[in-house]
Amino acid sequence: MRIGILSYPMLFEREDGVQQQVRETIRALVRLGAQEGSGIAVELVNPYASRLEQFDLIHVFSATHGNQRLVEAAVEQGVPVVLTPLIAPGWNRASGTSARAADHRLGNLTSWNVQSGYAQTRRALQQASLIVALGEAEKQAIGAGFLIDSERVRVLPNGVNPALLAADGELFRKRTGMLGPFALMAGPISPYQNQLAMAQAMAALSLPLVLVGEAGERDQDYLRALRTVRGLTCLGALRQDEAMLASTYAAAALCIAPGDGQGTALALREALAAGCPMLIARDSPLSLAGAGFALARVDWNDTDAQQRAVLRLLVSPPPREQVRALVRGDSWERVARQLAACYAQLHEARQGALACP
């Protein structure tokens, strides 16, 4: 069974969670395919040199950036599509209704020559053979916001890098010279992530804040404002230095989720894998059974509550091994096996349909 992996063309031009997810998924599937009798061959598709009909199945990551055309092209050629849409868990029935109304108005104004991003995403979801959500919150958002039948959605959380499970903070301390406790925020640097407010709140506690991530060109002024805050350290993107990234997570006293309450599921699980407790928004979609001791939930506009929660984690930190245990079983090998089962099911269904007269 030949599997093609696809996403938007600029995916590998910057380091982010989606890129890491695609890379780790491919690695795990290739390792699985190398096992005797697996029957799986996986490759990253070059759309300029290959035709989709040459594959038994394609797996598309992200339902945005024009990827609905990839799904449509595969469907037109009779190739089953697994779609990992990466839908923001904030979508609900109300926002979906508003988006469809806006899309209808846009269509009327442009004689249906222009499609909204919502319409394109919904089209991709409608045409995919199977949809893979990273958590129950995303599955609910797909159903409520885009009116997709829940029976077509499978929940398969991301895996975690095993290096995080064994990481310690020695490399971080050696390179930075920071020996005391600090808070960590990982992700793109922008006003949407609220790093500036959190930096000011941590400065009031005299707790250093370390940022891992890059600022885009339009957010350089925001980055300059951040650099004026006392106790702030910007390490930049560390995706190409996995050992340093793992050590940074392991050295942190706590990790602060992005200010929008969403964050990337991958980054949140990475922090837990390194034994790092988290400060997250009260309405965050992150949900793990028995994880209450490692997740301090607060209202994201309540600075006093944030500071009290941070102080509690500093005074009574949860045991790191207990935090790591929350995600210890979530390997990329597990992800690969579950995806392979999904691929096989779709492939068998297609073969059965082709055999029918």
MARVODO-771703 format. One line per field, with one value per residue (C-alpha): residue number from 1; residue in three letters; x negated, y, z. Coordinates in Angstrom, 2 decimals. Example, Ala and Ser with C-alpha at 12.3 -4.5 7.8 and 13.67 -1.06 7.14 Angstrom:
<rs>
i (1 2)
aa (Ala Ser)
px (-12.30 -13.67)
py (-4.50 -1.06)
pz (7.80 7.14)
</rs>
This chain:
<rs>
i (1 2 3 4 5 6 7 8 9 10 11 12 13 14 15 16 17 18 19 20 21 22 23 24 25 26 27 28 29 30 31 32 33 34 35 36 37 38 39 40 41 42 43 44 45 46 47 48 49 50 51 52 53 54 55 56 57 58 59 60 61 62 63 64 65 66 67 68 69 70 71 72 73 74 75 76 77 78 79 80 81 82 83 84 85 86 87 88 89 90 91 92 93 94 95 96 97 98 99 100 101 102 103 104 105 106 107 108 109 110 111 112 113 114 115 116 117 118 119 120 121 122 123 124 125 126 127 128 129 130 131 132 133 134 135 136 137 138 139 140 141 142 143 144 145 146 147 148 149 150 151 152 153 154 155 156 157 158 159 160 161 162 163 164 165 166 167 168 169 170 171 172 173 174 175 176 177 178 179 180 181 182 183 184 185 186 187 188 189 190 191 192 193 194 195 196 197 198 199 200 201 202 203 204 205 206 207 208 209 210 211 212 213 214 215 216 217 218 219 220 221 222 223 224 225 226 227 228 229 230 231 232 233 234 235 236 237 238 239 240 241 242 243 244 245 246 247 248 249 250 251 252 253 254 255 256 257 258 259 260 261 262 263 264 265 266 267 268 269 270 271 272 273 274 275 276 277 278 279 280 281 282 283 284 285 286 287 288 289 290 291 292 293 294 295 296 297 298 299 300 301 302 303 304 305 306 307 308 309 310 311 312 313 314 315 316 317 318 319 320 321 322 323 324 325 326 327 328 329 330 331 332 333 334 335 336 337 338 339 340 341 342 343 344 345 346 347 348 349 350 351 352 353 354 355 356 357)
aa (Met Arg Ile Gly Ile Leu Ser Tyr Pro Met Leu Phe Glu Arg Glu Asp Gly Val Gln Gln Gln Val Arg Glu Thr Ile Arg Ala Leu Val Arg Leu Gly Ala Gln Glu Gly Ser Gly Ile Ala Val Glu Leu Val Asn Pro Tyr Ala Ser Arg Leu Glu Gln Phe Asp Leu Ile His Val Phe Ser Ala Thr His Gly Asn Gln Arg Leu Val Glu Ala Ala Val Glu Gln Gly Val Pro Val Val Leu Thr Pro Leu Ile Ala Pro Gly Trp Asn Arg Ala Ser Gly Thr Ser Ala Arg Ala Ala Asp His Arg Leu Gly Asn Leu Thr Ser Trp Asn Val Gln Ser Gly Tyr Ala Gln Thr Arg Arg Ala Leu Gln Gln Ala Ser Leu Ile Val Ala Leu Gly Glu Ala Glu Lys Gln Ala Ile Gly Ala Gly Phe Leu Ile Asp Ser Glu Arg Val Arg Val Leu Pro Asn Gly Val Asn Pro Ala Leu Leu Ala Ala Asp Gly Glu Leu Phe Arg Lys Arg Thr Gly Met Leu Gly Pro Phe Ala Leu Met Ala Gly Pro Ile Ser Pro Tyr Gln Asn Gln Leu Ala Met Ala Gln Ala Met Ala Ala Leu Ser Leu Pro Leu Val Leu Val Gly Glu Ala Gly Glu Arg Asp Gln Asp Tyr Leu Arg Ala Leu Arg Thr Val Arg Gly Leu Thr Cys Leu Gly Ala Leu Arg Gln Asp Glu Ala Met Leu Ala Ser Thr Tyr Ala Ala Ala Ala Leu Cys Ile Ala Pro Gly Asp Gly Gln Gly Thr Ala Leu Ala Leu Arg Glu Ala Leu Ala Ala Gly Cys Pro Met Leu Ile Ala Arg Asp Ser Pro Leu Ser Leu Ala Gly Ala Gly Phe Ala Leu Ala Arg Val Asp Trp Asn Asp Thr Asp Ala Gln Gln Arg Ala Val Leu Arg Leu Leu Val Ser Pro Pro Pro Arg Glu Gln Val Arg Ala Leu Val Arg Gly Asp Ser Trp Glu Arg Val Ala Arg Gln Leu Ala Ala Cys Tyr Ala Gln Leu His Glu Ala Arg Gln Gly Ala Leu Ala Cys Pro)
px (0.00 -1.59 -0.79 -1.49 -1.84 -0.91 -0.53 -0.85 -3.96 -5.55 -5.31 -9.04 -10.07 -9.67 -9.89 -6.55 -4.42 -2.76 -6.13 -7.30 -4.07 -4.41 -8.09 -7.62 -4.57 -6.52 -9.50 -7.31 -5.40 -8.64 -9.96 -6.70 -6.86 -10.36 -9.04 -8.48 -4.92 -3.74 -2.77 -3.14 -5.33 -5.21 -6.66 -6.35 -4.66 -6.29 -3.19 -5.37 -6.74 -3.97 -0.30 2.02 3.51 0.15 0.91 3.33 4.15 3.02 2.85 3.24 2.13 4.03 7.36 6.23 3.68 5.59 5.26 8.88 7.63 5.40 8.38 10.57 7.91 7.51 11.25 11.58 9.00 10.70 7.95 9.07 8.03 7.17 7.26 5.65 7.34 5.83 9.06 8.91 10.94 12.61 15.09 18.64 22.20 22.57 19.30 20.01 23.46 21.94 19.23 21.76 23.91 20.87 19.85 23.33 23.15 19.69 20.99 23.88 21.59 19.09 21.47 19.92 16.52 14.83 14.78 14.10 11.47 14.29 15.94 12.66 11.96 15.48 15.16 11.99 13.68 16.73 14.71 12.16 12.67 11.56 10.73 8.12 8.52 5.79 8.23 11.87 12.05 11.04 13.51 16.31 15.25 15.33 18.86 20.31 18.52 18.45 21.43 19.35 20.69 18.68 18.58 16.16 13.71 11.08 9.20 5.46 3.33 -0.20 -3.14 -5.95 -9.69 -11.19 -14.18 -11.88 -10.96 -14.61 -15.74 -17.33 -18.16 -21.96 -22.52 -20.22 -21.99 -25.42 -24.62 -22.62 -24.14 -20.61 -20.63 -17.42 -13.76 -12.15 -8.89 -8.84 -6.63 -7.11 -5.51 -5.38 -6.04 -3.10 -0.44 1.99 -0.12 -0.17 -3.84 -4.21 -1.52 -2.94 -6.48 -5.30 -3.41 -6.47 -8.72 -6.47 -7.22 -10.95 -10.65 -12.66 -10.71 -12.30 -10.73 -11.29 -10.07 -10.41 -8.58 -7.40 -8.32 -5.09 -5.68 -9.21 -7.94 -6.23 -9.50 -11.37 -8.81 -9.28 -13.04 -12.61 -10.98 -13.25 -14.17 -13.22 -15.37 -14.60 -16.22 -14.70 -13.51 -15.16 -13.56 -16.93 -18.50 -16.32 -18.70 -18.61 -14.83 -14.33 -16.73 -14.94 -11.60 -13.21 -14.90 -11.77 -9.85 -6.63 -5.44 -2.86 -0.45 0.23 2.55 5.38 6.01 5.44 1.77 0.53 1.38 -2.14 -3.88 -1.67 -2.39 -6.10 -6.13 -4.37 -6.74 -9.64 -7.92 -7.04 -3.72 -1.64 0.28 3.19 6.38 9.45 11.24 8.27 9.29 6.37 7.83 5.96 7.41 5.95 3.86 5.31 2.23 0.02 2.32 3.09 6.17 6.84 8.82 6.46 7.29 6.76 3.13 3.53 4.85 2.00 -0.59 0.99 1.04 -2.61 -3.60 -1.73 -3.62 -6.93 -6.26 -4.71 -5.89 -4.35 -6.82 -8.26 -7.96 -4.27 -3.86 -5.77 -3.59 -0.61 -1.98 -4.61 -2.60 -2.04 -4.79 -4.97 -5.13 -1.67 -0.47 -1.93 -0.23 3.15 2.81 1.78 4.97 7.00 5.17 5.77 9.48 9.89 7.76 9.81 13.03 11.72 10.59 13.99 15.73 13.50 14.25 18.00 19.39)
py (0.00 3.24 6.24 9.83 12.59 16.12 19.60 23.19 24.06 26.47 24.06 23.39 27.03 27.65 25.62 25.12 22.46 21.37 20.80 18.73 16.72 15.90 15.03 12.78 11.07 10.25 8.96 6.68 5.39 4.71 2.73 0.80 0.20 -1.24 -4.02 -7.32 -7.84 -4.29 -3.70 0.09 2.39 6.06 9.11 12.88 13.71 16.06 17.37 18.62 15.15 12.75 12.24 11.47 8.51 6.75 6.36 4.01 6.74 10.25 11.89 15.68 17.75 21.03 21.95 25.54 27.23 26.03 22.37 21.76 21.57 18.64 16.84 17.65 16.48 13.16 12.59 13.35 10.62 8.13 8.17 7.97 10.90 10.98 14.58 15.91 19.34 21.03 22.88 25.39 24.00 27.41 26.69 26.09 26.10 29.88 30.73 28.15 29.63 33.13 31.90 30.22 33.38 35.49 33.03 33.25 37.05 36.92 34.56 36.86 39.89 38.16 36.00 33.03 33.68 34.10 31.54 32.27 30.35 28.77 27.45 25.99 24.28 22.88 21.59 19.72 18.21 17.16 15.42 13.61 9.88 10.02 12.91 12.69 15.06 15.54 15.59 15.49 19.30 19.45 16.68 18.65 21.81 19.96 18.76 21.93 24.50 22.70 20.30 17.17 13.79 12.68 9.08 10.27 11.65 9.62 11.05 10.29 12.52 13.39 11.44 12.87 12.80 10.11 12.40 14.66 11.85 11.44 15.07 17.08 20.76 20.46 21.53 24.54 25.68 25.18 27.25 30.04 30.26 30.37 28.30 29.33 28.68 30.27 30.18 29.11 30.06 28.21 29.21 32.03 35.44 37.72 39.82 36.92 34.79 37.43 37.02 40.69 40.60 37.36 38.77 41.77 39.52 37.32 40.38 41.54 38.19 38.51 35.23 35.08 34.23 32.36 32.52 29.86 30.90 33.48 36.70 37.33 40.50 42.25 41.48 42.88 45.92 43.55 41.64 44.87 45.77 42.33 42.74 45.78 43.69 42.83 39.15 38.14 35.81 35.06 31.88 31.99 28.84 25.63 23.07 22.39 21.85 19.15 18.48 22.14 22.32 19.21 20.52 23.89 22.20 20.01 22.96 25.13 25.36 25.73 26.24 28.88 28.06 30.72 33.54 32.53 29.43 27.13 26.64 23.72 20.34 19.22 21.96 21.34 17.63 18.29 20.30 17.53 14.93 16.87 16.84 20.53 21.61 24.12 27.32 27.29 29.20 27.98 27.37 25.63 22.53 20.54 17.60 14.65 12.23 12.76 15.76 18.31 18.23 19.33 21.90 25.18 26.65 30.38 33.09 34.52 38.17 37.79 38.69 38.23 34.69 33.91 35.09 33.13 29.98 30.45 30.88 27.68 25.73 27.18 26.41 22.97 21.65 18.34 15.44 15.50 11.77 11.94 14.74 12.74 9.70 11.59 11.28 8.55 6.09 8.54 7.50 8.31 4.56 4.29 7.07 5.22 1.94 3.61 5.52 2.34 0.67 3.58 3.40 -0.34 0.08 2.69 0.70 -2.44 -0.50 0.95 -2.45 -3.87 -1.08 -1.56 -5.29 -4.71 -4.90)
pz (0.00 -1.20 1.03 -0.01 2.60 1.54 3.01 1.83 -0.23 2.29 5.23 5.46 5.07 8.81 11.96 13.69 15.31 12.06 10.41 13.36 13.37 9.66 10.01 13.04 11.52 8.35 10.34 12.43 9.40 7.53 10.50 10.62 6.87 7.19 9.38 7.63 6.45 7.15 3.52 3.89 1.82 2.82 1.09 1.08 -2.21 -4.71 -6.55 -9.42 -10.17 -9.10 -9.81 -6.93 -8.78 -8.37 -4.66 -2.93 -0.40 0.48 3.90 3.90 6.90 7.45 5.89 5.21 2.90 -0.18 0.76 -0.18 -3.78 -2.84 -1.36 -4.38 -6.84 -5.04 -4.87 -8.58 -9.27 -6.94 -4.31 -0.63 1.56 5.25 6.46 9.63 9.49 12.58 13.36 16.23 19.15 19.56 16.75 18.00 16.67 16.96 15.21 12.51 11.86 11.61 9.23 6.93 6.89 6.04 3.34 1.80 1.74 0.18 -2.49 -3.34 -3.55 -5.87 -7.91 -6.11 -7.70 -4.30 -1.50 2.14 4.09 6.09 2.91 1.67 5.00 5.16 1.59 2.51 5.57 3.55 0.84 3.01 3.43 7.07 9.40 12.15 15.10 17.69 20.62 21.66 21.68 18.02 17.16 18.80 16.96 13.62 14.30 15.80 13.67 10.32 10.62 10.00 11.18 14.22 12.90 10.19 12.77 14.65 17.62 17.50 19.78 18.71 19.98 22.07 21.49 23.76 24.37 26.38 28.74 29.72 29.45 32.22 32.46 32.49 28.86 29.26 32.44 30.89 27.79 29.44 32.90 34.39 37.57 39.33 38.53 35.48 33.53 29.87 26.94 23.64 20.36 17.80 19.35 18.62 20.39 19.91 22.25 25.00 25.87 26.83 29.52 30.91 30.89 32.91 35.34 35.86 36.27 39.11 40.81 40.02 38.12 34.88 31.72 28.81 25.35 22.69 19.27 16.54 15.71 12.17 10.31 11.29 14.99 15.32 17.25 19.67 20.10 20.79 23.47 25.02 25.20 27.47 30.22 33.12 33.44 29.88 27.77 24.10 22.81 19.33 17.56 18.77 16.46 14.84 18.28 19.81 22.69 23.79 23.37 25.51 28.15 28.22 28.93 31.59 33.31 33.48 36.74 34.76 31.22 30.28 27.48 24.80 25.75 23.41 25.52 22.55 21.79 19.78 21.19 20.36 22.39 25.42 25.38 24.97 28.18 30.09 28.62 30.12 33.51 33.36 34.98 33.06 33.54 31.08 30.45 32.28 28.97 27.35 25.32 26.75 28.61 30.10 32.60 36.06 34.98 37.40 39.64 36.71 35.09 36.84 35.15 35.50 33.72 31.13 31.87 35.64 36.36 40.12 39.64 37.26 39.74 42.61 40.48 39.55 43.18 44.11 41.44 42.63 46.30 45.77 42.40 41.29 40.99 37.49 36.96 37.75 35.21 32.59 33.26 31.84 28.30 28.63 26.57 23.70 21.29 17.59 17.01 18.54 16.23 13.22 14.13 14.57 11.31 9.51 10.73 9.36 6.03 5.76 6.46 3.72 1.27 1.81 1.33 -1.92 -3.20 -2.37 -4.25 -7.30 -7.30 -7.46 -11.04)
</rs>
